[in-house]
Amino acid sequence: MTTTIGIDVGSGVIKTALFRVEGERSEWVARWDARIRQRDPYRLVDESVESVLRSAGLKRDRIDYIATTGEGESVQGATGHFYTMTTHARGALYLDPEARAVLDIGALNGRAIRIDERGKVLSYRMTSQCASGSGQFLENISRYLGISQDEIGTLSQQSKHPEKVSSICAVLAETDVINMVSRSIPPSDILRGIHESMAERLIKLLKSIDVRQGVVMMTGGLALDTGLVQAIQDGMDLQKMGTRVASHPDSLYAGAIGAALWGAFRHRKLQALGRLPSAS
């Protein structure tokens, strides 16, 4: 049995997952997440590791591999690092074995990833960091509208007359929203319009890497935004794509899950070669 920890250091949130893996069987033992805000992310990483070890009733020397992903390449004590596309692909497949594509939408950008039945990345594309299709953009808009982020999805689905945002640039898109508020456009119509604009760009990303059928798993911070998920599915249906967008209550952890599982795989390979590193 291999015991691993996966740590996904995002721009806004740190996610950590502890797994036990034996052959094809894997058990998710413990988890931890926290928003970074203005705190030291590396101190939060240490806190996260201690938390999952405590939850699992384990000492650090019982961990075979500590894998990082995202912005965690410089984490002290990690055994190895995996690219974000690789970990989100594997994590998405863990959450839904039927997934053949991934939409990972984080605080600063979004990416579309096409995968096979093993979770191998076949191709991917990313949005730019300034795009109005990120978690940070929606957080700014919700603050301006005076609503909580938890309300965004529900309000969006109540829209009667969506007001689309025309600009891709986040700064200009926020200006669009300010103008809409001055014209007394209801928040629900503003949010649905934003979701539809985001959905259009994300669907273009999917089509650019030839995703036209199968399950598209949402991961990252916006995976649980029900308004965005619905807008993406509506857009897919409108364009007659043979795809179904899916989300999971644990979609936020996809990167950490993938890091832990790939860490277990690498540990077994290195063990077979007699070249095992150690998690410290």
Secondary structure, 3 states (H helix, E strand, C coil): CEEEEEEEECCCEEEEEEEEEECCEEEEEEEEEEECCCCCHHHHHHHHHHHHHHHHCCCHHHCCEEEEEECCCCCCCCCEECCHHHHHHHHHHHHCCCEEEEEEECCCCEEEEEECCCCCEEEEEECCCCECCCHHHHHHHHHHHCCCHHHHHHHHCCCCCCCCCCCCEHHHHHHHHHHHHHCCCCHHHHHHHHHHHHHHHHHHHHHHCCCCEEEEEEECCCCCCHHHHHHHHHHHHHCCCEEEEECCCCHHHHHHHHHHHHHHHHHHHHHHHCCCCCCC
